[in-house]
């Protein structure tokens, strides 16, 4: 039985691009990556528990094998790209105060623009 899941737009853009390059449907591309991921996890080349421990700061990343480091890095980058509630609250407060809320591509401070009144 088919089931629906929600994936972030960023992930779906990657899936769409890769599915076109590989001449697969979107569902086929996701299923392909699931099979690959499952095979890697079961291959014995790395220990998922060690990667989880490194992500939690319980062991040093220098203690990981090269394969484990690759998986750790992918997971780390993914986690770092997702804002947490306290970060969202921090920037919401800065917007309320009208102070800088980030940097643009050129490194310039971006400020919240006042809503125009009609």
C-alpha positions as CSV (number, residue, x, y, z in Angstrom):
1,X,0.0,0.0,0.0
2,X,1.4,3.4,-1.0
3,X,1.8,6.0,1.6
4,X,2.5,9.8,1.5
5,X,5.3,11.4,3.4
6,X,6.4,15.1,3.7
7,X,9.9,16.0,2.7
8,X,11.5,19.5,2.9
9,X,11.4,21.5,-0.4
10,X,15.3,21.4,-0.4
11,X,15.2,17.6,-0.3
12,X,12.6,17.4,-3.0
13,X,14.6,19.7,-5.3
14,X,17.5,17.3,-5.0
15,X,15.3,14.3,-5.6
16,X,13.7,15.9,-8.7
17,X,17.1,16.9,-10.2
18,X,18.6,13.4,-9.6
19,X,15.5,11.6,-10.8
20,X,15.7,13.5,-14.1
21,X,19.4,12.8,-14.4
22,X,18.9,9.1,-13.8
23,X,15.6,8.7,-15.8
24,X,13.7,7.6,-12.7
25,X,10.4,8.7,-11.3
26,X,10.6,10.7,-8.1
27,X,9.2,7.7,-6.1
28,X,11.7,5.5,-7.9
29,X,14.6,7.8,-7.0
30,X,13.6,7.9,-3.3
31,X,13.2,4.1,-3.3
32,X,16.6,3.7,-4.9
33,X,18.3,5.9,-2.3
34,X,16.4,4.0,0.5
35,X,17.8,0.7,-0.8
36,X,21.3,2.1,-1.0
37,X,21.1,3.6,2.5
38,X,19.8,0.4,4.0
39,X,22.5,-1.6,2.3
40,X,25.2,0.8,3.5
41,X,23.9,0.6,7.1
42,X,23.9,-3.2,7.0
43,X,27.2,-3.5,5.2
44,X,29.3,-3.5,8.4
45,X,31.6,-0.8,7.1
46,X,30.4,1.6,9.8
47,X,28.5,1.5,13.1
48,X,25.5,3.8,13.1
49,X,25.6,3.9,17.0
50,X,29.1,5.4,16.8
51,X,27.9,8.0,14.4
52,X,25.0,8.9,16.6
53,X,27.4,9.1,19.6
54,X,29.7,11.4,17.7
55,X,26.7,13.6,16.7
56,X,25.8,13.8,20.4
57,X,29.3,14.7,21.3
58,X,29.8,11.5,23.3
59,X,32.9,10.4,21.2
60,X,35.4,12.3,19.2
61,X,34.9,12.3,15.4
62,X,38.6,11.4,15.2
63,X,37.6,8.0,16.6
64,X,35.4,7.3,13.6
65,X,36.5,5.3,10.5
66,X,36.6,7.2,7.2
67,X,33.3,5.7,6.2
68,X,31.7,6.8,9.5
69,X,33.2,10.3,9.1
70,X,31.5,10.6,5.7
71,X,28.1,9.6,7.1
72,X,28.7,11.8,10.2
73,X,29.5,14.8,8.1
74,X,26.3,14.4,6.0
75,X,24.2,14.1,9.1
76,X,26.0,17.1,10.8
77,X,25.5,19.4,7.8
78,X,21.8,18.4,7.7
79,X,21.3,19.1,11.4
80,X,23.1,22.4,11.1
81,X,21.0,23.6,8.2
82,X,17.8,23.3,10.3
83,X,17.1,26.2,12.6
84,X,16.0,25.3,16.2
85,X,13.1,26.9,18.1
86,X,15.5,29.1,20.1
87,X,17.2,30.4,16.9
88,X,13.9,31.2,15.3
89,X,12.9,33.1,18.5
90,X,16.2,35.0,18.5
91,X,15.7,36.2,15.0
92,X,12.0,37.0,15.5
93,X,13.0,39.2,18.4
94,X,15.7,41.0,16.4
95,X,13.0,41.6,13.7
96,X,10.7,43.1,16.3
97,X,13.5,45.4,17.5
98,X,14.4,46.4,13.9
99,X,18.0,45.4,14.2
100,X,20.1,43.3,11.9
101,X,18.7,39.9,11.2
102,X,21.4,38.3,9.0
103,X,23.8,38.7,6.2
104,X,23.1,38.8,2.4
105,X,25.3,37.0,-0.1
106,X,27.8,39.9,-0.2
107,X,28.2,39.9,3.6
108,X,26.1,43.0,4.2
109,X,23.9,43.3,7.3
110,X,20.2,42.7,6.4
111,X,17.6,44.6,8.4
112,X,13.8,43.9,8.6
113,X,12.0,46.2,6.2
114,X,9.2,48.2,7.6
115,X,5.8,47.2,6.2
116,X,4.6,49.8,3.8
117,X,1.4,51.5,4.6
118,X,-1.1,52.0,1.8
